[in-house]
Amino acid sequence: MAREVFIGFLSEYPLCFGYWKKLVKLELSRGNSDHVDEIFQRSCMAAPHSVDMWFSYLDYASTHWQVRGAQLPFFSLILFAFVSS
């Protein structure tokens, strides 16, 4: 139920990046790591200029993506391009 409340709120107020982060914490506490990637992708699409969200996503990826570590340079390039523009 809490997930649905977050999703409903964020569909109306997608720029509230703090609530995206709370939703990530909720999903991680429930062991739903599959949903976390989707949430981060949606949050970064909804608020692409939120450096805080990008850093949170990169921090999560660097600690949870041991198998898919080849994707990390891709995200680093995106963040570098965003920050330098």
N, C-alpha and C positions, 0 to 999 in steps of 0.2 A: 504494500500500500504506500509506503513512504516513497518508493521509487516513482510511482505514478504521480504523486504530488509534486516531486521535484521536476519531472518531465513536463507536467502541465504548467508549472510556474515558469520554467525555462523556455517553454515555447512562446510564452507571452513576453518574457523579459530575458532575452538571450544574452544581454551584455552584463548580467550579474555574475561575473566570473567566480565570485566566492561561493555561489551555490553550485556551480559546476564542480568545484573542488570538493564541496561537501558530498555531492552525489558520488564522486569518485571514491571518497573515503567510505561511504556507505557500502558501495559495491565491493570494495576490497575487504571490508569487515565481514561481508557475507560470503567471501570466497568466489565472487563472480568476476574473475579477472578478464573473461571474454568480453564482458560489457564495458570494462574500463577503457579499452582501446577505442571502442565506438564512441564513448562519452567524450574522450579527449578529442577525437576527430571532429565530432559535432561542435564542441565548444570552440575549437580553434577556427572552424568555418564560420561560426556565428559571430565571433569576436576576433577577427584575424589580427587586429592591432593590439591585442592584449598580451604584452610581453610576459606578464605573470603566468598566463595560461600556457604559453609556449615553454617557458622554463619549467613549469610543473610537469608538462608532457615529456620534455626531455629528461627530467629527473626520474620520472616513472620509467621511461623507456630504458634509461641507462642501468636501472636496477632490476628490471623485470624481463628484459629482452636478451638474455644470454644467448639463446639459440638464434635469434634474429638480429644479432648485433651488427650485421652488415648494413642494416637500415639506418643506424645511428648517424653515419656521415651525411646521409641524405637530409635528415632533420637538422643537423648542424648547419648545413648549407642554406636551408630555408631560413633558419633563424638569423644567420649572418646576413642574408640578403634583406630580410625584414629590418634588422637593426640598422643596416647601412643606408637604407633608402630614406 
